[in-house]
Amino acid sequence: MTSRDRAWLLARRGSVVTAVALLGLVAVYVRALFFTPIERFQGPAQKIFYIHAPSAWVALLSFAVTGLLSVLYLWLKDRRLDLGAAASAEIGVAFSVVMLTTGPLWGKPIWGTWWTWDARLTSTLFIFLLFVGYLVLRGALSDPEVRARYSAVLGILAIPLVIFIHVTVYLFRTLHPDPVVLKPEAPSLPGEMLVTLLFSLAVFTLLYAGFLTQRYALAVLRELEDQEAADAVS
């Protein structure tokens, strides 16, 4: 099997995973809207939680993966690691848009404001802008090795930033509540809400895996096409 065939096979597998995840996404929001209780203080607006929290999880997971792959690239100099890091960064930016859109939509009726410059909101906006810059940098550099090296240096910043964002609710006064799942004691969400949240997190993670697989495969195919074009010219 050629490299092109393997890339196409990977892309098809990613498409299947994405299709399954999208069906799961429909099931998540049927459950969230019709079979999950309405939170007594926040009312129907709390249903946005089942979009906002998983989007934030996938965004930060994507950036963390980019950071780890960037470290490995600088160590191993494997082009596949750079392509994977870039693919994950693109997905992180996309889910960050969802996170930064649904957050204010949920926050306005609950907090009375669309935005406030507290530690978590500011740091999530910062990491989003950082990775927009990461993608702009990749688009501005034509030399693959230079692009990969510079991108990796920038991508590594995701690791401390993701950790910082997670602990902001403990270090600073913020409108965000303490974590309701990742906490030392037992999760504090009611059972039915917790099941819906965990279901949504699993589906969003599967969606990330599908997107990442497809985007990486497309990047490999583009590399092969560029190489073939260069060989034809020479």
N, CA, C and O of each residue as an XYZ file, in Angstrom:
936
protein
N       0.850     -1.194      0.000
C       0.000      0.000      0.000
C       0.888      1.248      0.000
O       1.818      1.354      0.799
N       0.595      2.185     -0.897
C       1.383      3.410     -0.991
C       1.010      4.388      0.126
O       0.013      4.216      0.827
N       1.843      5.414      0.264
C       1.560      6.446      1.263
C       0.237      7.146      0.968
O      -0.515      7.488      1.881
N      -0.037      7.356     -0.325
C      -1.299      7.994     -0.702
C      -2.497      7.115     -0.325
O      -3.506      7.611      0.179
N      -2.376      5.823     -0.571
C      -3.467      4.906     -0.228
C      -3.712      4.883      1.274
O      -4.857      4.863      1.726
N      -2.626      4.885      2.045
C      -2.775      4.883      3.507
C      -3.446      6.165      3.990
O      -4.266      6.139      4.908
N      -3.088      7.292      3.359
C      -3.690      8.566      3.755
C      -5.181      8.590      3.438
O      -5.984      9.065      4.241
N      -5.553      8.075      2.258
C      -6.973      8.026      1.900
C      -7.738      7.094      2.829
O      -8.869      7.393      3.213
N      -7.140      5.983      3.188
C      -7.782      5.052      4.120
C      -7.986      5.722      5.477
O      -9.041      5.578      6.096
N      -6.980      6.449      5.929
C      -7.097      7.161      7.200
C      -8.206      8.209      7.140
O      -8.970      8.375      8.091
N      -8.286      8.915      6.010
C      -9.331      9.928      5.853
C     -10.715      9.294      5.900
O     -11.628      9.843      6.516
N     -10.877      8.144      5.257
C     -12.178      7.465      5.273
C     -12.537      7.008      6.683
O     -13.689      7.122      7.104
N     -11.555      6.494      7.406
C     -11.821      6.090      8.789
C     -12.223      7.291      9.641
O     -13.119      7.202     10.480
N     -11.550      8.407      9.414
C     -11.914      9.619     10.141
C     -13.324     10.076      9.819
O     -14.036     10.573     10.692
N     -13.733      9.909      8.559
C     -15.093     10.284      8.158
C     -16.127      9.426      8.874
O     -17.175      9.923      9.286
N     -15.831      8.134      9.021
C     -16.756      7.238      9.725
C     -16.874      7.643     11.186
O     -17.977      7.710     11.729
N     -15.736      7.915     11.823
C     -15.753      8.331     13.231
C     -16.531      9.641     13.393
O     -17.313      9.790     14.332
N     -16.314     10.579     12.484
C     -17.015     11.856     12.548
C     -18.515     11.662     12.379
O     -19.303     12.288     13.088
N     -18.921     10.798     11.444
C     -20.348     10.543     11.230
C     -20.992      9.954     12.475
O     -22.094     10.350     12.855
N     -20.305      9.004     13.113
C     -20.827      8.414     14.353
C     -20.944      9.480     15.440
O     -21.930      9.522     16.176
N     -19.927     10.343     15.534
C     -19.947     11.397     16.549
C     -21.083     12.385     16.305
O     -21.711     12.850     17.255
N     -21.353     12.711     15.040
C     -22.437     13.643     14.738
C     -23.795     13.045     15.103
O     -24.678     13.755     15.586
N     -23.961     11.748     14.874
C     -25.187     11.090     15.317
C     -25.290     11.116     16.850
O     -26.366     11.316     17.415
N     -24.144     10.908     17.501
C     -24.123     10.995     18.950
C     -24.459     12.385     19.438
O     -25.082     12.546     20.487
N     -24.047     13.400     18.675
C     -24.334     14.782     19.041
C     -25.840     15.052     19.020
O     -26.363     15.758     19.882
N     -26.521     14.488     18.040
C     -27.980     14.615     17.993
C     -28.592     13.983     19.240
O     -29.491     14.554     19.857
N     -28.100     12.802     19.606
C     -28.625     12.108     20.784
C     -28.360     12.906     22.060
O     -29.198     12.945     22.961
N     -27.191     13.540     22.128
C     -26.860     14.342     23.305
C     -27.895     15.441     23.521
O     -28.382     15.632     24.636
N     -28.226     16.157     22.458
C     -29.098     17.312     22.647
C     -30.563     16.952     22.709
O     -31.366     17.734     23.219
N     -30.936     15.783     22.201
C     -32.272     15.268     22.487
C     -32.379     14.966     23.978
O     -33.372     15.310     24.620
N     -31.353     14.323     24.520
C     -31.351     14.024     25.954
C     -31.300     15.298     26.785
O     -32.025     15.428     27.772
N     -30.440     16.247     26.387
C     -30.276     17.480     27.164
C     -31.560     18.306     27.185
O     -31.923     18.865     28.220
N     -32.243     18.382     26.048
C     -33.422     19.239     25.954
C     -34.675     18.598     26.528
O     -35.513     19.293     27.103
N     -34.819     17.281     26.383
C     -36.095     16.653     26.712
C     -36.038     15.684     27.885
O     -37.073     15.365     28.471
N     -34.848     15.212     28.236
C     -34.761     14.183     29.271
C     -33.835     14.548     30.425
O     -33.567     13.712     31.289
N     -33.346     15.776     30.450
C     -32.491     16.243     31.543
C     -33.207     17.366     32.278
O     -33.719     18.284     31.639
N     -33.258     17.315     33.603
C     -34.018     18.327     34.354
C     -33.500     19.743     34.114
O     -32.321     19.942     33.823
N     -34.384     20.709     34.239
C     -34.011     22.120     34.159
C     -33.427     22.547     35.502
O     -34.019     22.290     36.550
N     -32.294     23.184     35.471
C     -31.654     23.658     36.707
C     -32.549     24.719     37.357
O     -32.994     25.651     36.687
N     -32.810     24.578     38.650
C     -33.862     25.389     39.279
C     -33.512     26.858     39.422
O     -34.412     27.695     39.492
N     -32.216     27.197     39.468
C     -31.825     28.593     39.618
C     -31.567     29.261     38.263
O     -31.933     30.420     38.067
N     -30.948     28.550     37.341
C     -30.574     29.134     36.053
C     -31.637     28.963     34.974
O     -31.645     29.704     33.991
N     -32.526     28.002     35.148
C     -33.587     27.804     34.178
C     -33.087     27.195     32.877
O     -32.030     26.566     32.850
N     -33.852     27.382     31.783
C     -33.487     26.769     30.494
C     -32.113     27.203     29.977
O     -31.486     26.462     29.220
N     -31.632     28.387     30.369
C     -30.328     28.859     29.881
C     -29.201     27.896     30.250
O     -28.172     27.846     29.577
N     -29.406     27.130     31.329
C     -28.354     26.205     31.756
C     -28.107     25.101     30.738
O     -27.052     24.467     30.764
N     -29.063     24.858     29.837
C     -28.889     23.813     28.824
C     -27.682     24.102     27.919
O     -27.112     23.185     27.327
N     -27.299     25.382     27.816
C     -26.116     25.739     27.018
C     -24.865     25.082     27.589
O     -23.885     24.873     26.874
N     -24.901     24.760     28.866
C     -23.791     24.098     29.548
C     -23.335     22.851     28.796
O     -22.139     22.560     28.753
N     -24.278     22.108     28.202
C     -23.944     20.849     27.552
C     -23.304     21.058     26.179
O     -22.867     20.101     25.540
N     -23.251     22.306     25.733
C     -22.467     22.663     24.549
C     -21.172     23.342     24.973
O     -20.091     23.026     24.476
N     -21.307     24.280     25.900
C     -20.168     25.116     26.283
C     -19.048     24.308     26.942
O     -17.889     24.412     26.540
N     -19.388     23.514     27.941
C     -18.352     22.771     28.674
C     -17.622     21.761     27.785
O     -16.392     21.722     27.825
N     -18.317     20.940     26.983
C     -17.587     20.023     26.097
C     -16.769     20.744     25.033
O     -15.693     20.275     24.661
N     -17.261     21.877     24.537
C     -16.476     22.647     23.564
C     -15.194     23.159     24.205
O     -14.129     23.121     23.589
N     -15.296     23.637     25.442
C     -14.107     24.096     26.150
C     -13.132     22.944     26.374
O     -11.922     23.111     26.220
N     -13.658     21.781     26.736
C     -12.813     20.603     26.947
C     -12.055     20.242     25.675
O     -10.846     20.017     25.718
N     -12.760     20.184     24.536
C     -12.105     19.804     23.280
C     -11.103     20.875     22.845
O     -10.024     20.553     22.348
N     -11.461     22.153     23.032
C     -10.530     23.227     22.660
C      -9.223     23.091     23.431
O      -8.142     23.151     22.845
N      -9.324     22.908     24.744
C      -8.112     22.816     25.555
C      -7.372     21.506     25.310
O      -6.142     21.469     25.335
N      -8.126     20.427     25.071
C      -7.483     19.160     24.710
C      -6.696     19.320     23.410
O      -5.564     18.849     23.300
N      -7.298     19.984     22.433
C      -6.628     20.190     21.141
C      -5.334     20.963     21.312
O      -4.305     20.593     20.746
N      -5.382     22.037     22.091
C      -4.184     22.856     22.290
C      -3.116     22.086     23.069
O      -1.923     22.208     22.790
N      -3.560     21.289     24.054
C      -2.595     20.491     24.812
C      -1.914     19.459     23.909
O      -0.707     19.241     24.014
N      -2.688     18.826     23.025
C      -2.106     17.862     22.084
C      -1.116     18.562     21.164
O      -0.043     18.029     20.880
N      -1.474     19.758     20.696
C      -0.540     20.525     19.873
C       0.759     20.783     20.631
O       1.847     20.636     20.075
N       0.644     21.163     21.886
C       1.837     21.421     22.691
C       2.701     20.182     22.847
O       3.921     20.257     22.697
N       2.089     19.041     23.146
C       2.859     17.807     23.325
C       3.515     17.352     22.022
O       4.675     16.938     22.018
N       2.771     17.431     20.918
C       3.349     17.054     19.629
C       4.460     18.011     19.216
O       5.409     17.614     18.539
N       4.338     19.269     19.624
C       5.393     20.238     19.326
C       6.682     19.889     20.059
O       7.773     19.971     19.495
N       6.544     19.499     21.318
C       7.719     19.061     22.081
C       8.368     17.862     21.395
O       9.586     17.815     21.223
N       7.542     16.899     21.009
C       8.074     15.695     20.367
C       8.712     16.017     19.019
O       9.713     15.408     18.643
N       8.131     16.980     18.288
C       8.731     17.344     17.003
C      10.132     17.920     17.183
O      11.055     17.548     16.459
N      10.293     18.824     18.145
C      11.615     19.419     18.364
C      12.634     18.366     18.793
O      13.834     18.532     18.572
N      12.162     17.298     19.397
C      13.040     16.230     19.833
C      13.339     15.250     18.688
O      14.497     14.898     18.464
N      12.304     14.809     17.967
C      12.454     13.738     16.990
C      12.566     14.217     15.548
O      13.014     13.472     14.676
N      12.158     15.468     15.292
C      12.194     16.034     13.943
C      11.404     15.195     12.926
O      11.829     15.040     11.781
N      10.276     14.667     13.345
C       9.417     13.861     12.484
C       8.311     14.758     11.928
O       7.539     15.340     12.690
N       8.235     14.870     10.606
C       7.259     15.756      9.968
C       5.829     15.385     10.338
O       4.967     16.262     10.392
N       5.560     14.126     10.589
C       4.208     13.708     10.937
C       3.749     14.359     12.239
O       2.569     14.666     12.403
N       4.676     14.564     13.153
C       4.336     15.217     14.413
C       3.937     16.672     14.183
O       3.011     17.175     14.819
N       4.630     17.337     13.282
C       4.280     18.721     12.953
C       2.908     18.796     12.306
O       2.114     19.676     12.641
N       2.619     17.888     11.388
C       1.312     17.883     10.729
C       0.197     17.597     11.728
O      -0.876     18.196     11.657
N       0.450     16.689     12.648
C      -0.546     16.402     13.673
C      -0.782     17.582     14.600
O      -1.917     17.867     14.982
N       0.303     18.271     14.960
C       0.183     19.441     15.830
C      -0.639     20.533     15.157
O      -1.494     21.151     15.792
N      -0.382     20.770     13.879
C      -1.118     21.795     13.142
C      -2.586     21.431     13.010
O      -3.457     22.288     13.160
N      -2.868     20.156     12.728
C      -4.255     19.714     12.608
C      -5.004     19.907     13.917
O      -6.144     20.372     13.925
N      -4.370     19.553     15.011
C      -5.009     19.707     16.318
C      -5.233     21.181     16.664
O      -6.245     21.532     17.268
N      -4.295     22.032     16.282
C      -4.444     23.469     16.539
C      -5.641     24.043     15.793
O      -6.384     24.855     16.345
N      -5.834     23.627     14.539
C      -6.982     24.108     13.762
C      -8.294     23.722     14.434
O      -9.220     24.529     14.520
N      -8.364     22.491     14.906
C      -9.574     22.029     15.586
C      -9.783     22.808     16.881
O     -10.911     23.167     17.219
N      -8.696     23.068     17.606
C      -8.806     23.837     18.838
C      -9.341     25.232     18.605
O     -10.158     25.721     19.386
N      -8.894     25.880     17.546
C      -9.394     27.222     17.224
C     -10.882     27.165     16.913
O     -11.642     28.022     17.363
N     -11.306     26.158     16.142
C     -12.717     26.036     15.788
C     -13.588     25.839     17.034
O     -14.621     26.493     17.177
N     -13.181     24.955     17.921
C     -13.972     24.717     19.126
C     -13.874     25.888     20.101
O     -14.783     26.104     20.902
N     -12.784     26.640     20.039
C     -12.689     27.839     20.867
C     -13.731     28.875     20.465
O     -14.277     29.580     21.314
N     -14.004     28.963     19.163
C     -15.048     29.877     18.696
C     -16.391     29.483     19.304
O     -17.156     30.342     19.742
N     -16.672     28.186     19.328
C     -17.914     27.713     19.954
C     -17.910     28.035     21.447
O     -18.913     28.505     21.983
N     -16.790     27.785     22.115
C     -16.666     28.054     23.544
C     -16.872     29.535     23.854
O     -17.607     29.887     24.776
N     -16.220     30.394     23.081
C     -16.283     31.831     23.350
C     -17.599     32.454     22.891
O     -17.906     33.588     23.258
N     -18.372     31.731     22.101
C     -19.701     32.201     21.698
C     -20.769     31.745     22.681
O     -21.611     32.538     23.103
N     -20.734     30.472     23.045
C     -21.756     29.951     23.949
C     -21.587     30.468     25.375
O     -22.565     30.584     26.113
N     -20.341     30.780     25.766
C     -20.117     31.304     27.114
C     -20.905     32.584     27.385
O     -21.665     32.631     28.353
N     -20.749     33.621     26.565
C     -21.544     34.839     26.768
C     -23.051     34.615     26.644
O     -23.828     35.244     27.362
N     -23.472     33.724     25.738
C     -24.898     33.447     25.603
C     -25.473     32.847     26.884
O     -26.615     33.119     27.253
N     -24.672     32.035     27.547
C     -25.091     31.464     28.827
C     -24.913     32.475     29.952
O     -25.742     32.555     30.859
N     -23.821     33.253     29.893
C     -23.501     34.161     30.983
C     -24.437     35.350     31.103
O     -24.701     35.818     32.210
N     -24.941     35.844     29.987
C     -25.776     37.055     30.024
C     -26.996     36.906     30.921
O     -27.196     37.749     31.796
N     -27.832     35.862     30.747
C     -29.003     35.744     31.636
C     -28.652     35.339     33.062
O     -29.442     35.570     33.977
N     -27.480     34.738     33.267
C     -27.115     34.257     34.607
C     -26.300     35.296     35.369
O     -26.595     35.583     36.529
N     -25.276     35.863     34.728
C     -24.400     36.829     35.368
C     -24.847     38.271     35.138
O     -24.436     39.177     35.863
N     -25.687     38.479     34.131
C     -26.126     39.834     33.811
C     -25.160     40.591     32.921
O     -25.314     41.798     32.731
N     -24.171     39.910     32.376
C     -23.204     40.567     31.485
C     -22.720     39.573     30.438
O     -22.627     38.375     30.706
N     -22.413     40.074     29.250
C     -21.905     39.214     28.190
C     -20.458     38.795     28.442
O     -20.048     37.692     28.082
N     -19.699     39.685     29.063
C     -18.257     39.431     29.211
C     -17.733     40.185     30.412
O     -18.191     41.284     30.721
N     -16.777     39.590     31.081
C     -16.053     40.276     32.142
C     -14.611     39.791     32.103
O     -14.349     38.634     31.774
N     -13.693     40.658     32.433
C     -12.275     40.310     32.273
C     -11.749     39.571     33.511
O     -10.768     39.984     34.129
N     -12.423     38.477     33.854
C     -11.890     37.679     34.953
C     -10.807     36.744     34.422
O     -10.580     36.676     33.214
N     -10.146     36.030     35.318
C      -8.940     35.283     34.949
C      -9.224     34.195     33.919
O      -8.474     34.049     32.954
N     -10.300     33.429     34.113
C     -10.553     32.322     33.187
C     -10.972     32.832     31.811
O     -10.474     32.347     30.795
N     -11.871     33.794     31.769
C     -12.311     34.326     30.479
C     -11.144     34.956     29.718
O     -10.985     34.737     28.517
N     -10.334     35.735     30.426
C      -9.218     36.408     29.771
C      -8.192     35.405     29.259
O      -7.680     35.551     28.148
N      -7.889     34.391     30.060
C      -6.874     33.408     29.643
C      -7.365     32.531     28.498
O      -6.568     32.136     27.648
N      -8.674     32.212     28.455
C      -9.177     31.434     27.326
C      -9.168     32.276     26.042
O      -8.881     31.762     24.961
N      -9.477     33.547     26.167
C      -9.384     34.426     24.993
C      -7.931     34.520     24.530
O      -7.658     34.528     23.330
N      -7.010     34.589     25.474
C      -5.593     34.706     25.129
C      -5.098     33.464     24.381
O      -4.383     33.584     23.386
N      -5.476     32.276     24.855
C      -4.981     31.069     24.188
C      -5.615     30.937     22.798
O      -4.986     30.427     21.870
N      -6.854     31.398     22.663
C      -7.483     31.416     21.335
C      -6.702     32.318     20.380
O      -6.395     31.920     19.256
N      -6.383     33.526     20.829
C      -5.645     34.464     19.974
C      -4.230     33.947     19.693
O      -3.694     34.151     18.603
N      -3.634     33.281     20.676
C      -2.301     32.701     20.479
C      -2.320     31.705     19.324
O      -1.411     31.694     18.495
N      -3.353     30.871     19.270
C      -3.376     29.851     18.230
C      -3.917     30.366     16.905
O      -3.658     29.771     15.859
N      -4.658     31.452     16.934
C      -4.919     32.139     15.669
C      -3.588     32.626     15.094
O      -3.334     32.494     13.897
N      -2.742     33.192     15.962
C      -1.402     33.598     15.534
C      -0.568     32.422     15.065
O       0.204     32.556     14.116
N      -0.709     31.271     15.713
C      -0.004     30.052     15.316
C      -0.361     29.680     13.877
O       0.517     29.358     13.076
N      -1.654     29.728     13.558
C      -2.092     29.377     12.203
C      -1.642     30.419     11.182
O      -1.275     30.077     10.058
N      -1.672     31.686     11.577
C      -1.189     32.746     10.681
C       0.296     32.555     10.408
O       0.748     32.709      9.274
N       1.058     32.218     11.451
C       2.492     31.973     11.287
C       2.750     30.843     10.303
O       3.623     30.950      9.442
N       1.997     29.767     10.430
C       2.191     28.631      9.511
C       1.882     29.032      8.075
O       2.547     28.585      7.140
N       0.870     29.877      7.904
C       0.525     30.308      6.558
C       1.527     31.276      5.964
O       1.609     31.422      4.744
N       2.296     31.945      6.830
C       3.224     32.968      6.345
C       4.591     32.410      5.980
O       5.364     33.080      5.296
N       4.903     31.204      6.421
C       6.229     30.622      6.183
C       6.128     29.534      5.126
O       5.295     28.633      5.229
N       6.969     29.618      4.121
C       6.915     28.654      3.025
C       7.862     27.469      3.211
O       7.586     26.374      2.720
N       8.970     27.678      3.912
C       9.924     26.591      4.132
C       9.353     25.620      5.170
O       9.102     26.028      6.304
N       9.142     24.361      4.819
C       8.502     23.417      5.748
C       9.241     23.239      7.061
O       8.616     23.166      8.120
N      10.575     23.169      7.005
C      11.335     22.947      8.236
C      11.292     24.163      9.146
O      11.128     24.034     10.359
N      11.438     25.345      8.559
C      11.354     26.575      9.357
C       9.962     26.719      9.953
O       9.813     27.050     11.130
N       8.936     26.468      9.127
C       7.549     26.565      9.598
C       7.301     25.613     10.768
O       6.695     25.990     11.771
N       7.774     24.389     10.627
C       7.562     23.396     11.678
C       8.284     23.793     12.965
O       7.732     23.654     14.056
N       9.515     24.285     12.839
C      10.295     24.629     14.027
C       9.706     25.831     14.755
O       9.537     25.793     15.974
N       9.391     26.900     14.023
C       8.820     28.088     14.648
C       7.446     27.788     15.246
O       7.111     28.258     16.333
N       6.659     26.996     14.517
C       5.337     26.645     15.026
C       5.435     25.829     16.307
O       4.646     26.019     17.232
N       6.396     24.930     16.360
C       6.559     24.098     17.550
C       6.902     24.940     18.777
O       6.392     24.694     19.870
N       7.766     25.930     18.588
C       8.131     26.807     19.718
C       6.894     27.531     20.241
O       6.709     27.661     21.451
N       6.051     28.002     19.323
C       4.831     28.690     19.738
C       3.823     27.709     20.326
O       3.147     28.021     21.306
N       3.724     26.529     19.730
C       2.758     25.544     20.200
C       3.028     25.039     21.599
O       2.095     24.686     22.320
N       4.293     24.997     21.998
C       4.648     24.521     23.332
C       4.021     25.389     24.422
O       3.785     24.910     25.532
N       3.751     26.651     24.121
C       3.141     27.543     25.111
C       1.766     27.060     25.550
O       1.266     27.477     26.595
N       1.156     26.189     24.762
C      -0.166     25.680     25.133
C      -0.131     24.908     26.441
O      -1.094     24.948     27.207
N       0.953     24.213     26.705
C       0.997     23.329     27.881
C       0.832     24.110     29.183
O      -0.072     23.792     29.956
N       1.673     25.131     29.466
C       1.443     25.885     30.709
C       0.134     26.664     30.697
O      -0.481     26.847     31.748
N      -0.305     27.128     29.523
C      -1.545     27.891     29.464
C      -2.758     27.028     29.791
O      -3.652     27.473     30.510
N      -2.803     25.820     29.282
C      -3.926     24.930     29.584
C      -3.971     24.621     31.079
O      -5.043     24.617     31.685
N      -2.808     24.363     31.669
C      -2.757     24.107     33.118
C      -3.221     25.339     33.885
O      -3.980     25.220     34.847
N      -2.773     26.518     33.469
C      -3.157     27.754     34.148
C      -4.666     27.980     34.064
O      -5.291     28.361     35.054
N      -5.252     27.749     32.890
C      -6.692     27.949     32.727
C      -7.470     27.032     33.668
O      -8.481     27.436     34.242
N      -6.999     25.807     33.823
C      -7.699     24.869     34.703
C      -7.689     25.325     36.162
O      -8.674     25.136     36.875
N      -6.600     25.915     36.602
C      -6.495     26.269     38.027
C      -6.921     27.704     38.321
O      -6.845     28.133     39.472
N      -7.364     28.456     37.322
C      -7.731     29.857     37.572
C      -8.830     30.001     38.612
O      -8.826     30.955     39.390
N      -9.782     29.050     38.635
C     -10.886     29.178     39.588
C     -10.418     28.972     41.025
O     -11.109     29.362     41.966
N      -9.251     28.363     41.197
C      -8.704     28.182     42.539
C      -7.788     29.341     42.936
O      -7.663     29.653     44.121
N      -7.151     29.976     41.960
C      -6.164     31.017     42.241
C      -6.761     32.415     42.308
O      -6.213     33.291     42.976
N      -7.893     32.635     41.614
C      -8.440     33.983     41.496
C      -9.934     33.977     41.793
O     -10.600     32.946     41.693
N     -10.442     35.137     42.155
C     -11.877     35.317     42.251
C     -12.436     35.434     40.838
O     -12.000     36.281     40.060
N     -13.391     34.589     40.516
C     -13.897     34.529     39.150
C     -15.377     34.201     39.178
O     -15.870     33.594     40.129
N     -16.086     34.605     38.131
C     -17.503     34.274     38.016
C     -17.716     32.790     37.742
O     -18.791     32.257     38.014
N     -16.712     32.130     37.212
C     -16.842     30.698     36.941
C     -16.900     29.923     38.252
O     -16.159     30.228     39.187
N     -17.775     28.920     38.327
C     -17.803     28.073     39.523
C     -16.622     27.121     39.551
O     -15.915     26.964     38.556
N     -16.414     26.488     40.695
C     -15.399     25.440     40.775
C     -15.783     24.293     39.845
O     -16.959     24.142     39.514
N     -14.810     23.479     39.415
C     -15.138     22.331     38.560
C     -16.173     21.428     39.221
O     -16.161     21.232     40.436
N     -17.072     20.879     38.398
C     -18.121     20.013     38.938
C     -17.835     18.534     38.666
O     -18.517     17.668     39.214
N     -16.839     18.235     37.830
C     -16.480     16.848     37.544
C     -15.045     16.571     37.969
O     -14.801     15.654     38.754
N     -14.086     17.355     37.460
C     -12.678     17.171     37.806
C     -12.389     17.905     39.113
O     -11.900     19.034     39.105
N     -12.690     17.263     40.213
C     -12.501     17.866     41.529
C     -12.088     16.765     42.501
O     -12.394     15.595     42.275
N     -11.395     17.130     43.585
C     -10.898     16.104     44.507
C     -12.004     15.245     45.090
O     -11.847     14.030     45.200
N     -13.143     15.867     45.473
C     -14.249     15.089     46.015
C     -15.157     14.622     44.887
O     -14.831     14.805     43.714
N     -16.273     14.032     45.222
C     -17.172     13.510     44.198
C     -17.785     14.639     43.376
O     -17.931     15.753     43.877
N     -18.150     14.366     42.108
C     -18.810     15.383     41.295
C     -20.066     15.911     41.976
O     -20.798     15.152     42.612
N     -20.316     17.213     41.843
C     -21.421     17.848     42.552
C     -22.671     18.015     41.707
O     -23.679     18.506     42.215
N     -22.646     17.625     40.431
C     -23.840     17.710     39.606
C     -24.832     16.625     40.009
O     -24.428     15.525     40.387
N     -26.132     16.929     39.930
C     -27.133     15.857     40.097
C     -26.916     14.760     39.070
O     -26.381     15.002     37.988
N     -27.337     13.554     39.420
C     -27.026     12.382     38.614
C     -27.410     12.485     37.155
O     -26.593     12.181     36.286
N     -28.645     12.909     36.852
C     -29.092     12.961     35.461
C     -28.305     14.003     34.666
O     -27.991     13.784     33.496
N     -27.985     15.132     35.295
C     -27.191     16.162     34.628
C     -25.770     15.679     34.394
O     -25.177     15.963     33.353
N     -25.224     14.953     35.353
C     -23.859     14.434     35.217
C     -23.776     13.426     34.077
O     -22.818     13.441     33.304
N     -24.774     12.551     33.969
C     -24.784     11.572     32.877
C     -24.829     12.288     31.527
O     -24.105     11.917     30.604
N     -25.681     13.316     31.409
C     -25.770     14.068     30.153
C     -24.454     14.751     29.831
O     -24.007     14.744     28.685
N     -23.832     15.343     30.847
C     -22.545     16.008     30.622
C     -21.477     15.013     30.182
O     -20.748     15.272     29.225
N     -21.377     13.887     30.867
C     -20.356     12.889     30.511
C     -20.616     12.321     29.112
O     -19.675     12.071     28.358
N     -21.880     12.121     28.770
C     -22.237     11.673     27.431
C     -21.784     12.698     26.400
O     -21.204     12.345     25.373
N     -22.053     13.973     26.682
C     -21.656     15.038     25.763
C     -20.138     15.128     25.641
O     -19.617     15.301     24.539
N     -19.426     15.015     26.753
C     -17.963     15.049     26.709
C     -17.405     13.910     25.856
O     -16.461     14.103     25.090
N     -17.998     12.718     25.997
C     -17.535     11.570     25.214
C     -17.781     11.797     23.726
O     -16.918     11.506     22.898
N     -18.958     12.317     23.388
C     -19.290     12.553     21.976
C     -18.391     13.632     21.383
O     -17.914     13.485     20.258
N     -18.154     14.709     22.118
C     -17.283     15.772     21.619
C     -15.851     15.268     21.454
O     -15.162     15.648     20.507
N     -15.406     14.414     22.372
C     -14.062     13.850     22.246
C     -13.963     12.966     21.009
O     -12.960     12.997     20.296
N     -15.008     12.178     20.758
C     -15.042     11.350     19.550
C     -15.053     12.221     18.296
O     -14.423     11.888     17.292
N     -15.774     13.339     18.366
C     -15.803     14.265     17.235
C     -14.414     14.849     16.988
O     -13.989     15.004     15.843
N     -13.713     15.169     18.073
C     -12.333     15.641     17.937
C     -11.453     14.600     17.259
O     -10.658     14.927     16.378
N     -11.598     13.342     17.676
C     -10.793     12.268     17.077
C     -11.077     12.137     15.586
O     -10.158     11.951     14.788
N     -12.358     12.233     15.209
C     -12.704     12.143     13.795
C     -12.148     13.301     12.991
O     -11.583     13.105     11.915
N     -12.309     14.512     13.514
C     -11.780     15.690     12.828
C     -10.259     15.617     12.696
O      -9.701     15.910     11.639
N      -9.598     15.220     13.790
C      -8.140     15.169     13.784
C      -7.635     14.158     12.754
O      -6.683     14.429     12.022
N      -8.277     12.997     12.705
C      -7.863     11.968     11.758
C      -8.009     12.456     10.318
O      -7.110     12.282      9.496
N      -9.158     13.072     10.028
C      -9.383     13.567      8.667
C      -8.410     14.692      8.312
O      -7.827     14.702      7.228
N      -8.245     15.636      9.236
C      -7.390     16.789      8.933
C      -5.939     16.367      8.763
O      -5.234     16.892      7.901
N      -5.492     15.427      9.577
C      -4.118     14.927      9.444
C      -3.952     14.213      8.104
O      -2.949     14.413      7.418
N      -4.920     13.387      7.727
C      -4.826     12.668      6.455
C      -4.785     13.639      5.280
O      -4.027     13.433      4.332
N      -5.592     14.690      5.337
C      -5.577     15.683      4.260
C      -4.237     16.409      4.197
O      -3.746     16.729      3.114
N      -3.648     16.667      5.364
C      -2.334     17.320      5.388
C      -1.273     16.426      4.759
O      -0.402     16.905      4.033
N      -1.346     15.126      5.037
C      -0.397     14.186      4.428
C      -0.575     14.154      2.912
O       0.407     14.157      2.169
N      -1.821     14.123      2.456
C      -2.081     14.117      1.012
C      -1.550     15.390      0.351
O      -1.007     15.341     -0.753
N      -1.707     16.506      1.016
C      -1.188     17.765      0.456
C       0.334     17.723      0.380
O       0.923     18.178     -0.600
N       0.968     17.180      1.409
C       2.428     17.048      1.383
C       2.875     16.177      0.204
O       3.854     16.489     -0.474
N       2.150     15.090     -0.027
C       2.501     14.202     -1.136
C       2.330     14.906     -2.478
O       3.154     14.747     -3.379
N       1.260     15.685     -2.606
C       1.042     16.421     -3.853
C       2.130     17.465     -4.078
O       2.614     17.632     -5.197
N       2.513     18.167     -3.011
C       3.574     19.163     -3.135
C       4.896     18.509     -3.528
O       5.656     19.045     -4.335
N       5.154     17.341     -2.942
C       6.392     16.635     -3.261
C       6.390     16.157     -4.701
O       7.411     16.225     -5.385
N       5.246     15.674     -5.161
C       5.161     15.222     -6.542
C       5.320     16.388     -7.508
O       5.945     16.244     -8.558
N       4.756     17.542     -7.158
C       4.892     18.720     -8.005
C       6.357     19.180     -8.063
O       6.858     19.553     -9.124
N       7.032     19.148     -6.909
C       8.438     19.543     -6.867
C       9.298     18.585     -7.688
O      10.216     19.010     -8.390
N       8.989     17.265     -7.594
C       9.750     16.280     -8.365
C       9.532     16.462     -9.869
O      10.448     16.278    -10.671
N       8.300     16.826    -10.233
C       8.006     17.028    -11.662
C       8.765     18.216    -12.220
O       9.226     18.182    -13.361
N       8.899     19.273    -11.417
C       9.617     20.488    -11.855
C      11.104     20.191    -11.997
O      11.750     20.637    -12.945
N      11.640     19.430    -11.040
C      13.069     19.136    -11.080
C      13.392     18.076    -12.134
O      14.554     17.707    -12.303
